[in-house]
């Protein structure tokens, strides 16, 4: 193997890591919600989609009222998107899932599919069905290697990696070190007992939805800035791939979600780079089906025992 | 009725309004148009205000009222069995007469709407066996529909088989796919099963979309026109054989083909509806229902859970496959965009709306959900929004659906 091949592999690895970091960020939402109330939040991918629109709108609004420094614009866009999606996440849980707590098993999932249809169609009606675009904010790339053989990472991609790292570390501290984290873990282990011991489990559930939405918003903001193009349909496929990541890592486990995200991202990047681009979604869905059939507990999860 | 707490009412109204504004303003007040921005400050006010009004009305008007009504009438519920049975028979006969007359009374357009209704009834009944009776949430149901339609497309363009010979073959192929999917997912439950089936359905669609040599990819496939066992419906003979309107000495009409197709689908739908209605009463259907309620108990009682679940998957899939063939025969052109996840969600919405496990409810819901968008053409943009809202509201307010399925009960004496 010569150096040229190594650079190509390295480039695919970088692309895969960046892609995987976004999957991991979105997977956090699936994983935490599943860990706490045992449902698949099918509308989570749509929150990611909404966050892409909010980001582009905020950036356009800043440009409309006269420019700001790029760094400030990105920060404002990120914070505002997080705020809006946090409200949306809270609202969805409050309206569509909370009343179904004691309903039959499939009810929350069906309701979630309904929410996902609503969000997609709402955005389509409000913003139009066309493909949207947004200007590049940070020009420039970081290049490793020589003139002809090199691998590169753009500043936007670097931003995604840094954001993923920072938010994962802060989430780890939040769950591991704070009082909220403790009540969160208690609710995950035994919701009834946690309630008896005076933990407001309803509040914990609400906050978990908010955290999931905020993480999806972080991914949505930076990916939109990186790609610059999106439509109202992106939430579906990205959501399923992020869910694949959550399952691969072991649903309910936070490091697992990030690990699964990175693995899915790298696998997808290598598959589309070296095998076939047309079938990359088939490949991702194939991974999903295979993991769920062979090892549904994932890499870092605990196997579920069927109880009578 | 007690008086309305005015202060709380206003507080709730304002809170709802502000929250709705927080969501609607960023997403509706500003519209992206390329890199440009259009500002429409009054657009979000309408949905935000209406949401606040609806919520306040519901919380302080409707809910106390309904609770009062319910308390009054809750205790006295009288069974009127003989009357309802007679009524049901009358309604059934009237419906059959009406549906038989549809092809001869209405225009070509409404005839095609009728065919579409029947296709969705078939799909919903098929999914009802899997989701309603067996309790296995299948989100990739549209995959089997696609398999049926593409079996027709591929067989007719590569081997020249016609509608009638493809019909049983498509049912078999789709059932095969159903078993193929069913085997690995037998161990799974609830949510995971739903996601695997979703992945399966998407894989089928993506393969159809990308395997250009076989399926034509996004360009789709042409389907040959329907024949009456080889006799053509066209005005002039293409292959030199006798023509339908000459053979039966009728006026030539372009509608004849659709009339026949309608009647064939109607016959098949009646058969499927009968099976679906009988299923909870026969042994295999009852074991299906029992498996849904408690799998471990059933297995310990010796019910063959593998065979029963596979039967549910295979029969649901073959019904969808046949529906796919009908769809192809009606459209005469198929491509992968007809088989997206949205279609699966729509069929699921029909089943949920009609009532999981209820044959009558599912049929009514399918007719309503297919015919209503045709009647309300002006609001067709809001169709998906409406479906989504219906799914959420039904789950919260009436999870058993419009027509609740009653199961026969047995008592020991």
Interface residues (C-beta under 8 A of the other chain):
Chain A: X34 X38 X39 X40 X50 X53 X54 X56 X57 X58 X60 X61 X63 X64 X80 X84 X87 X88 X91 X95 X96 X99 X100 X103 X104 X105 X106 X107 X108 X109 X110 X111 X113 X114 X115 X116 X117 X118 X119 X120 X121 X122 X123 X124 X125 X126 X127 X128 X132 X133 X134 X135 X236 X240 X243 X247 X278 X279 X281 X282 X285 X286 X288 X289 X292 X293 X296 X306 X308
Chain B: X19 X22 X23 X26 X27 X28 X30 X31 X32 X33 X34 X35 X36 X37 X39 X131 X135 X137 X139 X184 X185 X188 X189 X190 X191 X192 X194 X195 X196 X198 X199 X200 X202 X203 X206 X207 X210 X296 X341 X342 X345 X348 X349 X352 X381 X382 X384 X385 X387 X388 X389 X390 X391 X392 X395 X396 X399
